[in-house]
Amino acid sequence: MNIRIAGTVGDSIVDGPGLRLTVFTQGCPHHCPGCHNPETHDPAGGHDADTGEILAALARNPLASGVTLSGGEPFCQPAACLDIARGAHALGKNVWTYTGYTLERLLSEGDPDRLALLRETDVLVDGPFVQAEKSLELRFCGSRNQRLIDVKRSLASGGAVLWEPPVW
């Protein structure tokens, strides 16, 4: 399946726990002031990629714990991102998705493609980047308004349940 991306980063340690393959989708309607990926905003920018090739790169790295769908805005290409998420789960990897939307907004829209991607996401980092809330002390997000949400537990409980890192 085709996906429009700005690029990928293998062995990322800042986009979720462990070593991750991060896919930076192309196109974002949020245009958050201070965004660290403004080159991803234009949906006509970036380049076309094949989700199968992205999954093959993930499969080639036995140390990768998962894939991170970032942006741009992954929910602007939900079918292609869903293909990657399903493939990652089939490989035994976890899926993190970054979005400028909130969990509540994604649920209330009722878009079947976006809901399918949401259901295939393990951890959702939600909310727009807010420059006034920026903090370098935060783990896996850029501003204090953003939440790390355990999607499975949230869907089961009917409300946002924050992700808790494992205790070793």
C-alpha positions, 0 to 999 in steps of 0.5 A: 500500500502507498503512503506519503512520508517525510521519512523514517528513522531506524533505532529511535529512542525518543519516540517511545520505549526501546529501539523503534522504527519511526515513520514520519507521515507527510501532511498535517492540518494542525500547523502547531506553532513551534512544531519540530517537524514543520517540513511535514505539514504540506501534504504534497511534500515528502515522497511516496513509500510502500508500507510493505517496504517499511514493514520489511525494514522493521522485520530486519531489525530484531532489536526493534521493540515497535513502530512509531507513527508520527508526523505530520499527522498519521490520522490523515492517512489512516488506511496506510498507517493501519496497514503498518500497525497491523503488520507491526503487530503481526511481527510481535511489535508494539505501535505508538501513534502521535497525533495532534487530535485528542482521543475524545475528538477521534472517538467523537468523529466516528470515522471508521478508518481513523477508529480502526487505526486507533484500535490498532494503536497501543499507545496514543500520544495525543493533543497538539504541541503547545509552545507555552507548555513545552518542556524538555523534561517530558518523556516521549512528548513535547508539551505538558498538554499531551497525554500518553494514552493506553488505548486498549485500556481506554477503549475498555473503560470508556475514558482516557487511561494514561500509559504507565511505563513498565517497572523493571 
